[in-house]
Amino acid sequence: MSRQQVAVVIGAGDATGGAIARRFAREGFTLCVTRRNADALDPLRESIEGDGGTVHTFGCDARDEDTMTTLFDGIERDIGPVTVVVFNIGANVRFPITETTGRVYRKVWEMAAFAGFLTGREAARVMLPRQQGTIIFTGATASLRGGSGFSAFAGAKFALRALAQSMARELGPQGIHVAHSIIDGAIDTDFIRDNFPDRYALKDQDGILNPDHIAEQYLQLHRQPRDAWTHELDLRPWLETF
């Protein structure tokens, strides 16, 4: 595989997003990773480069239309053809409905839904002339059902799921694989460790998701032949209920 094939991870955090970036880098992709604060990407850059991979880091606000257009134009011009795009911004918050302000609701929607739209649109724009590529949106339990206190998060994740479905129907016949993953369970992160110690204690029983294992499934999505494409993939520990 040419090292100039590019995988873009929007929202390359310390857990899932970083694991996805490292997995594609080991496969020979040149990585382009983003967070709002570029300095926060330094550990990921050092990890990928330490393993012999190539990575470019970008500090950008994925909610800004001009920023996203400029990002994809620059990658295509200066780095290489975008082959894989992963949208991995979370935006999980929990507030009672009467304490959910308009600002909170709007911000969560912008981060988890509108930014996903901008990412998907720009990915499609650069992939369509080549009639190939993979676009993966990371969803959550809230993509399927709203929970108490999660009105903002569920609303945004429902919207992201609808976007992925619409894009898959439009772009699939044109050679672009659009997939939506539902991460249904706690992930091995510092946030879960610090805030949900009882859940984190289930790690030794494979009761929480390992980010590296999520990343492996994303790579397999990209590898699928187009006669057997998965659109929606749900990943959950064995002890999670449906």
MOJO-V117754 format. One record per residue. PHI is phi in radians with two decimals (* if undefined). NEAR is the number of other C-alpha atoms within 10 Angstrom. D_CENTER is the distance of its C-alpha to the mean C-alpha in Angstrom with 1 decimal. Layout:
# MOJO-V117754
phi=PHI near=NEAR d_center=D_CENTER
phi=PHI near=NEAR d_center=D_CENTER
This chain:
# MOJO-V117754
phi=* near=7 d_center=22.9
phi=-1.14 near=8 d_center=23.2
phi=-1.22 near=14 d_center=21.5
phi=-1.47 near=16 d_center=21.1
phi=-1.20 near=16 d_center=18.4
phi=-1.95 near=25 d_center=15.3
phi=-1.98 near=27 d_center=11.6
phi=-1.94 near=29 d_center=9.6
phi=-2.05 near=26 d_center=6.5
phi=-1.60 near=26 d_center=6.3
phi=1.62 near=21 d_center=6.5
phi=-1.55 near=26 d_center=7.8
phi=-1.31 near=21 d_center=9.6
phi=-1.30 near=15 d_center=12.4
phi=-1.92 near=16 d_center=11.2
phi=-1.09 near=23 d_center=8.1
phi=-1.05 near=26 d_center=6.4
phi=-1.14 near=24 d_center=10.0
phi=-1.12 near=21 d_center=10.8
phi=-1.10 near=27 d_center=8.5
phi=-1.06 near=27 d_center=10.1
phi=-1.10 near=24 d_center=13.5
phi=-1.17 near=20 d_center=13.5
phi=-1.21 near=23 d_center=13.1
phi=-1.10 near=23 d_center=15.6
phi=-1.14 near=14 d_center=18.0
phi=-1.46 near=12 d_center=17.9
phi=1.80 near=18 d_center=19.3
phi=-1.32 near=25 d_center=16.6
phi=-1.42 near=26 d_center=16.9
phi=-1.73 near=29 d_center=13.7
phi=-2.12 near=25 d_center=12.9
phi=-2.13 near=27 d_center=10.8
phi=-2.28 near=25 d_center=10.9
phi=-2.58 near=21 d_center=11.7
phi=-1.11 near=15 d_center=14.4
phi=-1.89 near=13 d_center=16.8
phi=-1.08 near=13 d_center=17.1
phi=-1.08 near=12 d_center=19.4
phi=-1.18 near=16 d_center=16.9
phi=-1.56 near=21 d_center=15.4
phi=-1.00 near=11 d_center=18.9
phi=-1.08 near=12 d_center=18.6
phi=-1.17 near=21 d_center=15.6
phi=-1.06 near=22 d_center=17.6
phi=-1.12 near=13 d_center=20.6
phi=-1.14 near=14 d_center=19.2
phi=-1.17 near=20 d_center=18.0
phi=-1.18 near=14 d_center=21.3
phi=-1.13 near=10 d_center=23.2
phi=-1.59 near=11 d_center=22.2
phi=1.58 near=12 d_center=23.3
phi=-1.56 near=20 d_center=20.1
phi=-2.06 near=20 d_center=19.5
phi=-2.53 near=22 d_center=16.9
phi=-2.14 near=14 d_center=17.0
phi=-1.93 near=21 d_center=15.7
phi=-2.41 near=16 d_center=15.5
phi=-1.63 near=15 d_center=16.0
phi=-2.69 near=18 d_center=15.1
phi=-1.68 near=18 d_center=14.7
phi=-1.21 near=27 d_center=12.0
phi=-1.51 near=20 d_center=14.4
phi=-1.71 near=13 d_center=17.2
phi=-1.08 near=16 d_center=17.9
phi=-1.10 near=11 d_center=20.2
phi=-1.08 near=14 d_center=17.9
phi=-1.23 near=20 d_center=15.1
phi=-1.11 near=17 d_center=17.9
phi=-1.11 near=12 d_center=19.5
phi=-1.03 near=20 d_center=16.4
phi=-1.21 near=20 d_center=16.1
phi=-1.06 near=15 d_center=19.8
phi=-1.17 near=12 d_center=20.3
phi=-1.10 near=16 d_center=18.0
phi=-1.09 near=14 d_center=19.8
phi=-1.33 near=10 d_center=23.1
phi=-1.83 near=9 d_center=23.0
phi=-2.07 near=16 d_center=20.7
phi=2.83 near=15 d_center=20.3
phi=-1.23 near=19 d_center=19.0
phi=-1.32 near=26 d_center=15.3
phi=-1.82 near=22 d_center=14.7
phi=-2.32 near=24 d_center=11.0
phi=-2.26 near=25 d_center=8.2
phi=-2.07 near=27 d_center=4.4
phi=-1.74 near=24 d_center=3.2
phi=-2.32 near=22 d_center=2.1
phi=-1.40 near=22 d_center=5.9
phi=-1.56 near=18 d_center=8.1
phi=1.27 near=17 d_center=11.6
phi=-1.37 near=16 d_center=13.5
phi=-2.36 near=15 d_center=17.2
phi=-2.38 near=15 d_center=20.4
phi=-2.46 near=16 d_center=23.6
phi=-0.99 near=12 d_center=26.5
phi=-1.03 near=12 d_center=26.8
phi=-1.30 near=7 d_center=29.9
phi=-1.86 near=10 d_center=28.1
phi=-1.51 near=16 d_center=25.1
phi=-1.34 near=13 d_center=26.0
phi=-1.05 near=10 d_center=25.2
phi=-1.13 near=9 d_center=23.6
phi=-1.09 near=15 d_center=21.2
phi=-1.06 near=17 d_center=20.4
phi=-1.14 near=13 d_center=19.9
phi=-1.13 near=18 d_center=17.7
phi=-1.10 near=23 d_center=15.3
phi=-1.08 near=23 d_center=15.3
phi=-1.07 near=18 d_center=14.9
phi=-1.27 near=20 d_center=11.8
phi=-1.66 near=30 d_center=9.9
phi=-2.04 near=26 d_center=11.8
phi=-1.12 near=22 d_center=13.6
phi=-1.10 near=23 d_center=11.0
phi=-1.13 near=29 d_center=8.9
phi=-1.06 near=22 d_center=12.4
phi=-1.07 near=19 d_center=13.1
phi=-1.09 near=27 d_center=10.2
phi=-1.12 near=21 d_center=11.0
phi=-1.11 near=15 d_center=14.6
phi=-1.20 near=19 d_center=14.8
phi=-1.08 near=24 d_center=13.0
phi=-1.08 near=22 d_center=15.6
phi=-1.04 near=14 d_center=18.3
phi=-1.51 near=18 d_center=18.2
phi=-1.47 near=22 d_center=17.6
phi=-1.01 near=14 d_center=20.3
phi=-1.06 near=9 d_center=23.3
phi=-1.63 near=14 d_center=22.4
phi=1.01 near=14 d_center=21.7
phi=-2.84 near=18 d_center=19.0
phi=2.51 near=24 d_center=15.3
phi=-2.28 near=24 d_center=12.1
phi=-2.17 near=26 d_center=9.3
phi=-2.14 near=23 d_center=6.5
phi=-1.88 near=24 d_center=5.2
phi=-1.54 near=25 d_center=4.4
phi=-1.83 near=28 d_center=7.9
phi=-2.65 near=23 d_center=10.7
phi=-0.90 near=21 d_center=14.5
phi=-1.18 near=21 d_center=15.0
phi=-1.22 near=23 d_center=13.6
phi=-1.88 near=14 d_center=16.9
phi=-2.67 near=12 d_center=19.3
phi=-1.41 near=16 d_center=20.1
phi=-2.11 near=12 d_center=21.6
phi=-1.01 near=10 d_center=24.3
phi=1.55 near=16 d_center=23.1
phi=-1.99 near=19 d_center=19.7
phi=-1.06 near=18 d_center=20.8
phi=-1.20 near=27 d_center=18.6
phi=-1.15 near=29 d_center=15.4
phi=-1.14 near=26 d_center=16.3
phi=-1.04 near=19 d_center=17.4
phi=-1.21 near=28 d_center=14.1
phi=-1.25 near=29 d_center=12.1
phi=-1.04 near=20 d_center=15.0
phi=-1.10 near=19 d_center=14.8
phi=-1.11 near=24 d_center=11.1
phi=-1.10 near=24 d_center=12.3
phi=-1.10 near=14 d_center=15.4
phi=-1.02 near=18 d_center=13.8
phi=-1.07 near=25 d_center=12.1
phi=-1.10 near=16 d_center=15.5
phi=-1.11 near=13 d_center=17.4
phi=-1.14 near=20 d_center=15.6
phi=-1.09 near=19 d_center=16.0
phi=-1.21 near=14 d_center=19.6
phi=-1.40 near=13 d_center=20.2
phi=-1.66 near=18 d_center=18.5
phi=-0.95 near=19 d_center=19.1
phi=-1.11 near=11 d_center=22.8
phi=-1.82 near=16 d_center=22.1
phi=1.61 near=16 d_center=20.5
phi=-1.90 near=25 d_center=16.8
phi=-1.53 near=25 d_center=14.7
phi=-1.93 near=28 d_center=12.2
phi=-2.26 near=24 d_center=10.6
phi=-2.26 near=28 d_center=9.2
phi=-1.81 near=24 d_center=8.8
phi=-1.89 near=20 d_center=10.7
phi=-1.57 near=20 d_center=10.7
phi=-1.82 near=21 d_center=14.3
phi=2.71 near=19 d_center=15.7
phi=-1.28 near=23 d_center=15.8
phi=-1.88 near=23 d_center=13.9
phi=-1.20 near=19 d_center=16.0
phi=-2.35 near=16 d_center=15.5
phi=-1.08 near=12 d_center=18.3
phi=-1.09 near=12 d_center=17.7
phi=-1.17 near=16 d_center=18.5
phi=-1.05 near=16 d_center=21.3
phi=-1.44 near=10 d_center=22.9
phi=-1.88 near=10 d_center=22.6
phi=-2.34 near=12 d_center=22.9
phi=-1.05 near=11 d_center=25.2
phi=-1.14 near=11 d_center=26.5
phi=-1.21 near=16 d_center=23.1
phi=-1.11 near=20 d_center=22.3
phi=-1.12 near=14 d_center=25.7
phi=-1.39 near=13 d_center=24.6
phi=-0.98 near=17 d_center=22.6
phi=-1.17 near=8 d_center=25.8
phi=-1.79 near=10 d_center=25.9
phi=1.03 near=12 d_center=22.3
phi=-1.63 near=20 d_center=21.7
phi=-2.27 near=24 d_center=18.3
phi=-1.34 near=21 d_center=15.2
phi=-1.52 near=18 d_center=15.2
phi=-0.97 near=18 d_center=11.9
phi=-1.13 near=18 d_center=13.6
phi=-1.29 near=14 d_center=14.2
phi=-1.08 near=20 d_center=10.7
phi=-1.04 near=21 d_center=10.1
phi=-1.08 near=14 d_center=13.3
phi=-1.19 near=15 d_center=12.4
phi=-1.15 near=22 d_center=9.5
phi=-1.09 near=15 d_center=12.4
phi=-1.14 near=10 d_center=14.8
phi=-1.01 near=23 d_center=13.0
phi=-1.14 near=21 d_center=13.4
phi=-1.38 near=11 d_center=16.9
phi=-1.09 near=13 d_center=18.1
phi=-1.24 near=10 d_center=21.2
phi=-1.29 near=13 d_center=21.1
phi=-1.45 near=6 d_center=23.9
phi=-2.53 near=7 d_center=21.7
phi=-1.34 near=15 d_center=18.2
phi=-1.57 near=17 d_center=16.1
phi=-1.59 near=17 d_center=14.5
phi=-2.06 near=18 d_center=13.6
phi=-2.14 near=15 d_center=13.1
phi=-1.89 near=12 d_center=13.8
phi=-2.14 near=18 d_center=13.8
phi=-2.63 near=19 d_center=16.3
phi=-1.10 near=18 d_center=19.0
phi=-1.04 near=12 d_center=22.4
phi=-1.59 near=12 d_center=23.9
phi=-1.23 near=12 d_center=21.6
phi=-1.54 near=8 d_center=23.4
phi=-1.42 near=6 d_center=22.3
